[in-house]
Amino acid sequence: MSEKAHYGLLKGKKGIVFGPLDESSIGWQIAVHAYREGASIAISNVAAAMRFGNTDELSALCGNAPVIVCDASKNDDVDSCFKELKEKVGKVDFIVHSIGMSQNIRKQLPYEELNYEWFMKTLDVSGLSLHRLVSYALKNDVLNDGASVLALSYIASQRNYWTYSDMGDAKSLLESIVRSYGPRLARRGIRINTISQSPTYTKAGSGIPGFEKMYEYSDLMSPLGNASAVECAEYAMTVLSDLSRKVTMQNLFHDGGYSSMGATIPMIKLAHEVLNDQELAARVGLEDFKPSA
Ligand SMILES: NC(=O)c1ccc[n+]([C@@H]2O[C@H](COP(=O)([O-])OP(=O)(O)OC[C@H]3O[C@@H](n4cnc5c(N)ncnc54)[C@H](O)[C@@H]3O)[C@@H](O)[C@H]2O)c1
């Protein structure tokens, strides 16, 4: 790991990160940064990720962190995951949910023709699983008072992004679960939030049709540019630390300012140039566009 400034923000804390697959994963970067900030951690993913990802390498980078196999869409798996966590690590101060999957996106089904079994799976794996993690963490008395629960979201929870398909619905559910749990967990000083991250080149991210174009558009629309997975992890450290102990039930945008922008000068100029060049306009399907009267 490169030598970077660290602040001991998580010194003495323990936690678990669900969803690191390889170095590109947001969860991977969060795990590495949490360890560097002084936390003892465990990492978790589905069995297939152990075969196709680099979980052992991550474990070694994080002080031989225990690796716990768990499908977050299965009650029994989640239950035994927290039992194993308590045995191997003890009670924890943070849980990170960095999980997402849509079979409908993988197979590129149009939104109007979604496979409903897959739709339910998307909602279950990418949204409901956060509820399940918190529920079983409570049942197993794994969370310390004042703990921080963090999940990763995307702005498609609130706005339409055509190719994000049923993942937009899953992210709305995820953010709603955060709000529903907030006051219930607050009784023990436990916080729960989402970070809404820029498009990021990861296995899940780059599986979205047209991801490269979405990434470029978002970059052009963000005054500070798209945020990387490493930058997301750096921000996440503050959310997991005591520095944010009164922040709960929030969807925290980490997107270079994208979510507050209406338009940027380059995007306006670009649109104008395209609309006034017949050949270019035709190439992007805008040959019939006429400004509204
Ligand atoms: N990449 C982006 O552009 C972007 C932007 C905003 C938010 N996010 C969110 O960040 C989170 C992490 O995704 P990522 O981009 O790092 O991609 P990633 O592919 O590296 O991570 C997704 C992880 O989810 C795991 N997973 C899938 N099904 C699971 C299940 N049933 N149980 C447990 N784990 C399961 C996968 O094995 C994988 O490790 C996701 O919630 C994603 O929606 C990503």
PDBQT file of the ligand as one rigid body, heavy atoms in Angstrom, charges set to zero:
ROOT
HETATM    1  N1  LIG A 301     -19.426   1.606  -9.478  1.00  0.00    +0.000 N 
HETATM    2  C1  LIG A 301     -20.250   2.614  -9.477  1.00  0.00    +0.000 C 
HETATM    3  O1  LIG A 301     -20.346   3.371 -10.459  1.00  0.00    +0.000 OA
HETATM    4  C2  LIG A 301     -21.077   2.891  -8.249  1.00  0.00    +0.000 A 
HETATM    5  C3  LIG A 301     -21.623   4.179  -8.066  1.00  0.00    +0.000 A 
HETATM    6  C4  LIG A 301     -22.420   4.405  -6.940  1.00  0.00    +0.000 A 
HETATM    7  C5  LIG A 301     -22.658   3.364  -6.043  1.00  0.00    +0.000 A 
HETATM    8  N2  LIG A 301     -22.104   2.130  -6.270  1.00  0.00    +0.000 N 
HETATM    9  C6  LIG A 301     -22.404   1.052  -5.314  1.00  0.00    +0.000 C 
HETATM   10  O2  LIG A 301     -21.225   0.657  -4.655  1.00  0.00    +0.000 OA
HETATM   11  C7  LIG A 301     -21.434  -0.663  -4.151  1.00  0.00    +0.000 C 
HETATM   12  C8  LIG A 301     -20.239  -1.519  -4.477  1.00  0.00    +0.000 C 
HETATM   13  O3  LIG A 301     -20.180  -1.772  -5.864  1.00  0.00    +0.000 OA
HETATM   14  P1  LIG A 301     -18.857  -1.613  -6.721  1.00  0.00    +0.000 P 
HETATM   15  O4  LIG A 301     -19.126  -0.586  -7.750  1.00  0.00    +0.000 OA
HETATM   16  O5  LIG A 301     -17.673  -1.482  -5.850  1.00  0.00    +0.000 OA
HETATM   17  O6  LIG A 301     -18.805  -2.994  -7.543  1.00  0.00    +0.000 OA
HETATM   18  P2  LIG A 301     -18.196  -4.430  -7.172  1.00  0.00    +0.000 P 
HETATM   19  O7  LIG A 301     -18.651  -5.309  -8.285  1.00  0.00    +0.000 OA
HETATM   20  O8  LIG A 301     -16.751  -4.347  -6.925  1.00  0.00    +0.000 OA
HETATM   21  O9  LIG A 301     -18.932  -4.816  -5.808  1.00  0.00    +0.000 OA
HETATM   22  C9  LIG A 301     -20.238  -5.355  -5.765  1.00  0.00    +0.000 C 
HETATM   23  C10 LIG A 301     -20.154  -6.528  -4.801  1.00  0.00    +0.000 C 
HETATM   24  O10 LIG A 301     -21.443  -7.049  -4.480  1.00  0.00    +0.000 OA
HETATM   25  C11 LIG A 301     -21.216  -8.422  -4.191  1.00  0.00    +0.000 C 
HETATM   26  N3  LIG A 301     -22.465  -9.173  -4.166  1.00  0.00    +0.000 N 
HETATM   27  C12 LIG A 301     -23.307  -9.469  -5.207  1.00  0.00    +0.000 A 
HETATM   28  N4  LIG A 301     -24.318 -10.242  -4.783  1.00  0.00    +0.000 NA
HETATM   29  C13 LIG A 301     -24.127 -10.436  -3.439  1.00  0.00    +0.000 A 
HETATM   30  C14 LIG A 301     -24.838 -11.157  -2.450  1.00  0.00    +0.000 A 
HETATM   31  N5  LIG A 301     -25.960 -11.838  -2.744  1.00  0.00    +0.000 N 
HETATM   32  N6  LIG A 301     -24.344 -11.146  -1.186  1.00  0.00    +0.000 NA
HETATM   33  C15 LIG A 301     -23.205 -10.485  -0.869  1.00  0.00    +0.000 A 
HETATM   34  N7  LIG A 301     -22.495  -9.788  -1.779  1.00  0.00    +0.000 NA
HETATM   35  C16 LIG A 301     -22.950  -9.772  -3.051  1.00  0.00    +0.000 A 
HETATM   36  C17 LIG A 301     -20.312  -8.867  -5.344  1.00  0.00    +0.000 C 
HETATM   37  O11 LIG A 301     -19.704 -10.119  -5.121  1.00  0.00    +0.000 OA
HETATM   38  C18 LIG A 301     -19.331  -7.712  -5.371  1.00  0.00    +0.000 C 
HETATM   39  O12 LIG A 301     -18.224  -7.968  -4.549  1.00  0.00    +0.000 OA
HETATM   40  C19 LIG A 301     -22.753  -1.158  -4.745  1.00  0.00    +0.000 C 
HETATM   41  O13 LIG A 301     -23.799  -0.941  -3.826  1.00  0.00    +0.000 OA
HETATM   42  C20 LIG A 301     -22.909  -0.236  -5.932  1.00  0.00    +0.000 C 
HETATM   43  O14 LIG A 301     -24.256  -0.131  -6.364  1.00  0.00    +0.000 OA
HETATM   44  C21 LIG A 301     -21.308   1.884  -7.337  1.00  0.00    +0.000 A 
ENDROOT
TORSDOF 0
